Amino acid sequence: PASFWGPIAVFRNWTFSLFYFLAESWGIVVVTTIFWGLANQVCSVTEAKRYYPIIGFVANTSPILAGQFIQVVSEVDDPSAPR
Protein backbone atom coordinates (compact mmCIF):
# COMPACT_ATOMS: atom_id res chain seq x y z
CA PRO A 1 0.00 0.00 0.00
CA ALA A 2 0.95 3.62 -0.48
CA SER A 3 1.00 4.24 3.28
CA PHE A 4 4.13 2.07 3.61
CA TRP A 5 6.29 4.28 1.37
CA GLY A 6 7.34 6.55 4.26
CA PRO A 7 8.66 3.81 6.56
CA ILE A 8 10.24 2.04 3.59
CA ALA A 9 12.08 5.24 2.63
CA VAL A 10 13.31 5.62 6.23
CA PHE A 11 14.56 2.05 6.22
CA ARG A 12 16.29 2.46 2.85
CA ASN A 13 18.06 5.62 4.00
CA TRP A 14 18.76 4.39 7.52
CA THR A 15 22.07 6.22 7.82
CA PHE A 16 20.48 9.60 7.14
CA SER A 17 17.57 8.73 9.42
CA LEU A 18 19.92 7.73 12.23
CA PHE A 19 21.96 10.91 11.79
CA TYR A 20 18.81 13.04 11.88
CA PHE A 21 17.57 11.28 15.02
CA LEU A 22 20.90 11.67 16.81
CA ALA A 23 21.27 15.30 15.76
CA GLU A 24 17.77 16.15 16.99
CA SER A 25 18.09 14.32 20.29
CA TRP A 26 21.61 15.53 21.06
CA GLY A 27 20.51 18.99 22.23
CA ILE A 28 17.88 17.83 24.68
CA VAL A 29 20.15 15.12 26.10
CA VAL A 30 23.01 17.55 26.68
CA VAL A 31 20.83 20.30 28.16
CA THR A 32 19.08 17.82 30.47
CA THR A 33 22.37 16.32 31.62
CA ILE A 34 23.89 19.74 32.31
CA PHE A 35 20.78 20.91 34.18
CA TRP A 36 20.58 17.87 36.45
CA GLY A 37 24.34 18.01 37.03
CA LEU A 38 23.98 21.60 38.18
CA ALA A 39 20.97 20.69 40.33
CA ASN A 40 22.97 17.90 41.97
CA GLN A 41 25.81 20.30 42.79
CA VAL A 42 23.53 22.98 44.21
CA CYS A 43 21.10 20.83 46.24
CA SER A 44 21.86 18.60 49.19
CA VAL A 45 20.26 15.16 49.45
CA THR A 46 17.49 16.36 51.75
CA GLU A 47 16.75 19.32 49.48
CA ALA A 48 16.78 17.01 46.47
CA LYS A 49 14.14 14.76 48.04
CA ARG A 50 11.98 17.80 48.56
CA TYR A 51 12.48 19.79 45.35
CA TYR A 52 13.22 17.29 42.57
CA PRO A 53 9.59 16.14 42.23
CA ILE A 54 8.52 19.78 41.90
CA ILE A 55 11.23 20.46 39.31
CA GLY A 56 10.20 17.35 37.37
CA PHE A 57 6.53 18.34 37.45
CA VAL A 58 7.30 21.85 36.22
CA ALA A 59 9.61 20.49 33.51
CA ASN A 60 6.85 18.20 32.21
CA THR A 61 3.99 20.69 32.36
CA SER A 62 5.78 23.80 31.15
CA PRO A 63 5.67 22.84 27.42
CA ILE A 64 1.90 22.45 27.68
CA LEU A 65 1.49 25.79 29.39
CA ALA A 66 3.91 27.46 26.98
CA GLY A 67 1.91 26.18 24.02
CA GLN A 68 -1.32 27.57 25.47
CA PHE A 69 0.39 30.89 26.23
CA ILE A 70 1.74 31.20 22.69
CA GLN A 71 -1.72 30.51 21.25
CA VAL A 72 -3.21 33.32 23.31
CA VAL A 73 -0.39 35.79 22.65
CA SER A 74 -0.12 35.09 18.92
CA GLU A 75 -3.77 35.87 18.18
CA VAL A 76 -3.11 39.31 16.77
CA ASP A 77 -5.99 41.25 15.27
CA ASP A 78 -4.77 41.64 11.71
CA PRO A 79 -7.01 44.01 9.75
CA SER A 80 -6.02 42.41 6.44
CA ALA A 81 -7.00 38.91 7.60
CA PRO A 82 -10.19 37.49 6.08
CA ARG A 83 -13.16 37.28 8.42
BALUMKE-960861 format. One record per residue: residue number from 1; chain; x, y, z of N, C-alpha, C, O in turn. Coordinates in Angstrom, 3 decimals, decimal comma. Each point is the difference from the previous one (the first is absolute). Last residue first. Layout:
% residues N
+------+------+----------+----------+----------+----------+----------+----------+----------+----------+----------+----------+----------+----------+
: vose : bafi :       nX :       nY :       nZ :      caX :      caY :      caZ :       cX :       cY :       cZ :       oX :       oY :       oZ :
+------+------+----------+----------+----------+----------+----------+----------+----------+----------+----------+----------+----------+----------+
:  NUM :    A :        X :        Y :        Z :        X :        Y :        Z :        X :        Y :        Z :        X :        Y :        Z :
...
+------+------+----------+----------+----------+----------+----------+----------+----------+----------+----------+----------+----------+----------+
% end
This chain:
% residues 83
+------+------+----------+----------+----------+----------+----------+----------+----------+----------+----------+----------+----------+----------+
: vose : bafi :       nX :       nY :       nZ :      caX :      caY :      caZ :       cX :       cY :       cZ :       oX :       oY :       oZ :
+------+------+----------+----------+----------+----------+----------+----------+----------+----------+----------+----------+----------+----------+
:   83 :    A :  -12,250 :   37,563 :    7,290 :   -0,905 :   -0,282 :    1,133 :   -1,125 :   -0,886 :   -0,410 :   -0,852 :   -0,336 :    0,822 :
:   82 :    A :    6,352 :    1,637 :   -2,372 :   -1,413 :   -0,208 :   -0,384 :   -0,840 :   -0,370 :    1,221 :    0,470 :   -0,675 :    0,917 :
:   81 :    A :    3,950 :    3,870 :   -0,655 :   -0,390 :   -1,406 :    0,038 :   -1,458 :   -0,150 :   -0,391 :   -0,831 :    0,832 :    0,366 :
:   80 :    A :    3,305 :    3,358 :    0,240 :   -0,037 :   -0,535 :   -1,371 :   -0,410 :   -1,458 :   -0,040 :   -0,158 :   -0,558 :   -1,085 :
:   79 :    A :    0,694 :    3,068 :    5,224 :   -1,115 :    0,549 :   -0,789 :   -0,065 :   -0,566 :   -1,414 :   -1,066 :    0,024 :   -0,614 :
:   78 :    A :    2,825 :   -2,317 :    5,240 :    0,547 :    0,490 :   -1,260 :   -1,143 :    0,536 :   -0,852 :   -0,896 :   -0,757 :   -0,374 :
:   77 :    A :    1,913 :   -0,628 :    5,642 :   -1,089 :    0,456 :   -0,847 :    0,578 :    0,663 :   -1,238 :    0,356 :    1,178 :    0,023 :
:   76 :    A :    1,853 :   -5,211 :    2,954 :    0,085 :    1,434 :   -0,248 :   -1,133 :    0,379 :   -0,934 :   -0,275 :   -0,704 :   -0,972 :
:   75 :    A :    1,992 :   -3,514 :    3,991 :   -1,240 :    0,395 :   -0,667 :   -0,045 :    1,517 :   -0,114 :   -0,575 :    0,691 :    0,841 :
:   74 :    A :    4,077 :   -3,135 :    1,450 :    0,190 :    0,146 :   -1,439 :   -1,270 :    0,355 :   -0,743 :    0,052 :    0,251 :   -1,205 :
:   73 :    A :    0,172 :   -1,094 :    6,015 :    0,777 :    1,190 :   -0,340 :    0,069 :    0,220 :   -1,511 :    0,044 :    1,143 :   -0,453 :
:   72 :    A :   -2,219 :   -5,034 :    2,193 :   -0,711 :    1,202 :    0,427 :    0,728 :    1,247 :   -0,475 :   -0,628 :    0,928 :   -0,509 :
:   71 :    A :    2,650 :   -5,094 :   -0,319 :   -1,255 :    0,104 :   -0,750 :   -0,737 :    1,279 :    0,356 :   -0,524 :    0,679 :   -0,883 :
:   70 :    A :    4,391 :   -1,739 :    3,318 :    0,325 :    0,470 :   -1,353 :   -1,253 :    0,120 :   -0,850 :   -0,108 :    0,924 :   -0,805 :
:   69 :    A :   -0,348 :   -2,772 :    5,116 :    0,356 :    1,417 :    0,076 :    0,288 :    0,569 :   -1,382 :   -0,452 :    1,097 :   -0,327 :
:   68 :    A :   -0,293 :   -5,727 :    0,747 :   -1,247 :    0,746 :    0,208 :    0,268 :    1,507 :    0,032 :   -0,768 :    0,785 :   -0,557 :
:   67 :    A :    4,512 :   -3,596 :    0,306 :   -0,790 :   -0,090 :   -1,230 :   -1,303 :    0,763 :    0,102 :   -0,397 :    0,688 :   -0,941 :
:   66 :    A :    3,084 :   -1,073 :    4,776 :    0,625 :    0,907 :   -0,978 :   -0,769 :   -0,024 :   -1,319 :   -0,178 :    1,040 :   -0,635 :
:   65 :    A :   -1,088 :   -4,050 :    4,037 :   -0,387 :    1,365 :    0,329 :    0,593 :    1,013 :   -0,974 :   -0,641 :    1,000 :   -0,324 :
:   64 :    A :    1,896 :   -5,461 :   -0,200 :   -1,443 :    0,110 :   -0,220 :   -0,459 :    1,427 :    0,265 :   -0,733 :    0,589 :   -0,794 :
:   63 :    A :    5,239 :   -1,707 :    1,708 :   -0,276 :    0,079 :   -1,440 :   -1,485 :    0,126 :   -0,316 :   -0,372 :    0,664 :   -0,968 :
:   62 :    A :    1,671 :   -1,131 :    5,616 :    0,298 :    1,299 :   -0,603 :   -0,172 :    0,026 :   -1,519 :   -0,457 :    1,023 :   -0,511 :
:   61 :    A :    0,039 :   -4,936 :    3,556 :   -1,200 :    0,774 :   -0,309 :    0,289 :    1,323 :   -0,695 :   -0,898 :    0,572 :   -0,618 :
:   60 :    A :    4,390 :   -3,640 :    2,023 :   -0,916 :   -0,743 :   -0,862 :   -1,248 :    0,790 :   -0,369 :   -0,584 :   -0,242 :   -1,056 :
:   59 :    A :    3,929 :    2,033 :    4,007 :    0,653 :   -0,287 :   -1,282 :   -0,937 :   -0,729 :   -0,957 :    0,095 :    0,189 :   -1,213 :
:   58 :    A :   -1,514 :    0,651 :    5,654 :    0,048 :    1,245 :   -0,776 :    0,624 :   -0,248 :   -1,373 :   -0,458 :    0,555 :   -0,999 :
:   57 :    A :    0,436 :   -4,163 :    3,979 :   -1,369 :    0,348 :   -0,376 :   -0,023 :    1,253 :   -0,861 :   -0,685 :    0,044 :   -1,021 :
:   56 :    A :    4,825 :   -1,370 :    2,848 :   -0,443 :   -0,922 :   -1,045 :   -1,413 :    0,308 :   -0,472 :   -0,281 :   -0,068 :   -1,196 :
:   55 :    A :    1,997 :    2,510 :    4,823 :    0,725 :    0,359 :   -1,219 :   -0,437 :   -0,901 :   -1,153 :   -0,201 :    0,476 :   -1,118 :
:   54 :    A :   -1,491 :   -1,518 :    5,329 :   -0,581 :    1,262 :   -0,467 :    0,668 :    0,432 :   -1,306 :   -0,680 :    0,427 :   -0,934 :
:   53 :    A :    2,407 :   -4,229 :    3,157 :   -1,324 :   -0,269 :   -0,583 :   -0,675 :    1,260 :   -0,541 :   -0,682 :   -0,053 :   -1,023 :
:   52 :    A :    4,896 :    0,604 :    3,205 :    0,090 :   -0,656 :   -1,305 :   -1,357 :   -0,399 :   -0,574 :   -0,201 :    0,133 :   -1,207 :
:   51 :    A :    1,036 :    1,907 :    5,726 :   -0,219 :    0,860 :   -1,159 :    0,028 :   -0,706 :   -1,348 :   -0,575 :    0,527 :   -0,953 :
:   50 :    A :    1,179 :   -2,738 :    5,407 :   -1,131 :    0,922 :    0,100 :   -0,310 :    0,691 :   -1,324 :   -1,168 :    0,130 :   -0,365 :
:   49 :    A :    4,852 :   -3,088 :    0,912 :   -1,211 :   -0,773 :    0,259 :   -1,237 :    0,890 :    0,026 :   -1,104 :   -0,433 :   -0,330 :
:   48 :    A :    5,324 :    2,504 :   -0,037 :   -0,347 :   -0,704 :   -1,234 :   -1,274 :   -0,816 :    0,176 :   -0,845 :   -0,024 :   -0,895 :
:   47 :    A :    2,753 :    2,190 :    4,621 :   -0,666 :    0,951 :   -0,891 :   -0,442 :   -0,678 :   -1,291 :   -1,063 :    0,306 :   -0,540 :
:   46 :    A :    3,565 :   -2,871 :    3,519 :   -1,317 :    0,286 :    0,585 :   -0,781 :    1,013 :   -0,840 :   -1,216 :   -0,117 :   -0,151 :
:   45 :    A :    5,636 :   -0,931 :   -1,140 :   -0,867 :   -1,164 :   -0,174 :   -1,394 :    0,269 :    0,567 :   -1,003 :   -0,376 :   -0,607 :
:   44 :    A :    3,572 :    4,671 :   -1,063 :    0,418 :   -1,119 :    0,843 :   -1,000 :   -1,146 :   -0,195 :   -0,996 :    0,150 :   -0,709 :
:   43 :    A :    2,142 :    3,732 :   -3,073 :   -0,904 :   -0,513 :    1,036 :    0,662 :   -1,101 :    0,818 :    0,771 :   -0,810 :   -0,514 :
:   42 :    A :    1,572 :    2,983 :   -3,133 :   -0,574 :    1,078 :    0,799 :   -0,803 :   -0,536 :    1,183 :    0,038 :    0,584 :    1,083 :
:   41 :    A :    1,997 :   -3,473 :   -4,382 :    1,050 :    0,746 :    0,690 :   -0,580 :    1,019 :    0,965 :    0,584 :    0,253 :    1,054 :
:   40 :    A :   -3,489 :   -2,792 :   -3,810 :    0,648 :   -0,878 :    0,973 :    1,115 :    0,711 :    0,763 :    0,244 :   -0,311 :    1,166 :
:   39 :    A :   -2,439 :    2,569 :   -4,688 :   -0,923 :   -0,181 :    1,123 :    0,614 :   -0,892 :    1,068 :   -0,201 :    0,238 :    1,191 :
:   38 :    A :    2,592 :    0,338 :   -5,204 :    0,003 :    1,227 :    0,794 :   -0,910 :   -0,140 :    1,215 :    0,362 :    0,424 :    1,097 :
:   37 :    A :   -0,407 :   -3,952 :   -4,093 :    1,318 :    0,080 :    0,626 :    0,128 :    1,234 :    0,873 :    0,531 :   -0,061 :    1,108 :
:   36 :    A :   -4,364 :   -0,458 :   -3,733 :   -0,057 :   -0,854 :    1,177 :    1,359 :   -0,087 :    0,690 :    0,057 :   -0,203 :    1,213 :
:   35 :    A :   -0,309 :    2,797 :   -5,189 :   -0,909 :    0,530 :    1,018 :    0,006 :   -0,859 :    1,255 :    0,134 :    0,520 :    1,107 :
:   34 :    A :    2,339 :   -1,987 :   -4,870 :    0,631 :    1,160 :    0,636 :   -0,893 :    0,560 :    1,106 :    0,492 :    0,359 :    1,070 :
:   33 :    A :   -2,242 :   -3,864 :   -3,678 :    1,125 :   -0,474 :    0,809 :    0,676 :    1,152 :    0,736 :    0,326 :   -0,125 :    1,180 :
:   32 :    A :   -3,759 :    1,160 :   -4,237 :   -0,535 :   -0,696 :    1,166 :    1,117 :   -0,470 :    0,922 :   -0,097 :    0,137 :    1,219 :
:   31 :    A :    1,302 :    1,804 :   -5,332 :   -0,575 :    1,014 :    0,889 :   -0,549 :   -0,650 :    1,269 :    0,180 :    0,535 :    1,094 :
:   30 :    A :    1,476 :   -3,423 :   -4,447 :    1,077 :    0,792 :    0,600 :   -0,562 :    1,030 :    0,980 :    0,524 :    0,149 :    1,104 :
:   29 :    A :   -3,586 :   -2,748 :   -3,569 :    0,761 :   -0,864 :    0,903 :    1,082 :    0,805 :    0,712 :    0,187 :   -0,145 :    1,208 :
:   28 :    A :   -2,742 :    2,263 :   -4,543 :   -0,796 :   -0,213 :    1,210 :    0,747 :   -0,885 :    0,988 :   -0,122 :    0,199 :    1,209 :
:   27 :    A :    2,212 :    0,617 :   -5,408 :   -0,200 :    1,231 :    0,761 :   -0,749 :   -0,230 :    1,295 :    0,422 :    0,482 :    1,051 :
:   26 :    A :    0,198 :   -4,105 :   -4,192 :    1,229 :    0,392 :    0,673 :   -0,213 :    1,213 :    0,903 :    0,463 :    0,006 :    1,141 :
:   25 :    A :   -3,711 :   -2,073 :   -4,233 :   -0,066 :   -0,359 :    1,414 :    1,228 :    0,463 :    0,780 :   -0,035 :    0,028 :    1,230 :
:   24 :    A :   -0,369 :    0,723 :   -5,971 :   -1,139 :    0,621 :    0,663 :   -0,026 :   -0,292 :    1,500 :   -0,391 :    0,857 :    0,792 :
:   23 :    A :    3,718 :   -2,862 :   -3,515 :    0,194 :    1,447 :   -0,001 :   -1,136 :    0,710 :    0,732 :    0,235 :    0,976 :    0,712 :
:   22 :    A :   -0,510 :   -5,655 :   -1,362 :    1,044 :    0,337 :    0,964 :    0,225 :    1,502 :    0,088 :    0,219 :    0,533 :    1,088 :
:   21 :    A :   -3,306 :   -2,118 :   -4,314 :   -0,473 :   -0,305 :    1,346 :    1,030 :    0,405 :    1,050 :   -0,347 :    0,628 :    1,001 :
:   20 :    A :    1,587 :   -0,266 :   -5,529 :   -1,028 :    0,992 :    0,341 :   -0,491 :   -0,220 :    1,425 :   -0,125 :    0,959 :    0,763 :
:   19 :    A :    3,091 :   -4,149 :   -2,498 :    0,678 :    1,273 :    0,216 :   -0,989 :    1,078 :    0,423 :    0,270 :    0,763 :    0,927 :
:   18 :    A :   -2,022 :   -4,912 :   -2,183 :    0,698 :   -0,104 :    1,278 :    0,717 :    1,308 :    0,327 :   -0,037 :    0,460 :    1,141 :
:   17 :    A :   -2,017 :   -0,782 :   -5,325 :   -1,014 :    0,018 :    1,048 :    0,643 :   -0,064 :    1,380 :   -0,421 :    0,707 :    0,916 :
:   16 :    A :    3,155 :   -1,157 :   -4,696 :   -0,461 :    1,379 :    0,117 :   -1,042 :    0,124 :    1,107 :   -0,023 :    0,993 :    0,727 :
:   15 :    A :    1,542 :   -5,293 :   -1,667 :    1,109 :    0,794 :    0,515 :   -0,403 :    1,460 :    0,176 :    0,339 :    0,625 :    1,006 :
:   14 :    A :   -3,361 :   -3,805 :   -2,937 :    0,113 :   -0,108 :    1,450 :    1,143 :    0,828 :    0,561 :   -0,078 :    0,457 :    1,140 :
:   13 :    A :   -2,750 :   -1,101 :   -5,522 :    0,986 :    1,042 :    0,307 :    0,267 :    0,024 :    1,501 :   -0,085 :    1,053 :    0,632 :
:   12 :    A :   -2,940 :   -4,246 :   -2,200 :    0,986 :    0,011 :   -1,087 :    1,129 :    0,991 :    0,282 :    1,162 :   -0,273 :   -0,298 :
:   11 :    A :   -4,842 :    0,073 :    3,284 :    0,821 :   -1,202 :    0,099 :    1,078 :   -0,037 :   -1,079 :    1,125 :   -0,424 :    0,262 :
:   10 :    A :   -4,291 :    3,880 :   -0,363 :    0,838 :    0,156 :    1,190 :    0,942 :   -1,193 :    0,133 :    1,177 :    0,164 :    0,319 :
:    9 :    A :   -4,381 :   -0,335 :   -3,715 :    1,036 :    0,983 :   -0,330 :    0,934 :    0,225 :    1,192 :    1,205 :    0,170 :   -0,182 :
:    8 :    A :   -4,932 :   -2,929 :    0,848 :    0,951 :   -0,670 :   -0,901 :    1,137 :    0,957 :   -0,362 :    1,162 :   -0,404 :   -0,038 :
:    7 :    A :   -4,780 :    2,072 :    2,602 :    0,898 :   -0,857 :    0,768 :    1,025 :   -0,740 :   -0,861 :    1,127 :   -0,237 :    0,435 :
:    6 :    A :   -4,256 :    2,939 :   -2,840 :    0,786 :    0,786 :    0,961 :    0,935 :   -0,863 :    0,829 :    1,205 :    0,254 :    0,009 :
:    5 :    A :   -4,332 :   -2,270 :   -3,039 :    1,142 :    0,609 :   -0,681 :    0,870 :    0,816 :    0,949 :    1,222 :    0,021 :   -0,152 :
:    4 :    A :   -5,520 :   -2,464 :    1,008 :    1,270 :   -0,586 :    0,429 :    1,213 :    0,679 :   -0,624 :    1,130 :   -0,322 :    0,368 :
:    3 :    A :   -5,807 :    1,302 :   -1,397 :    0,335 :    0,508 :    1,327 :    1,320 :   -0,555 :    0,527 :    0,527 :    0,512 :    0,987 :
:    2 :    A :   -2,624 :   -1,853 :   -5,178 :    0,723 :    1,276 :   -0,092 :    0,402 :    0,523 :    1,374 :    0,941 :    0,787 :    0,099 :
:    1 :    A :   -1,475 :   -6,134 :   -0,998 :   -0,814 :    1,207 :    0,000 :    0,858 :    1,272 :    0,000 :    1,183 :   -0,016 :    0,338 :
+------+------+----------+----------+----------+----------+----------+----------+----------+----------+----------+----------+----------+----------+
% end
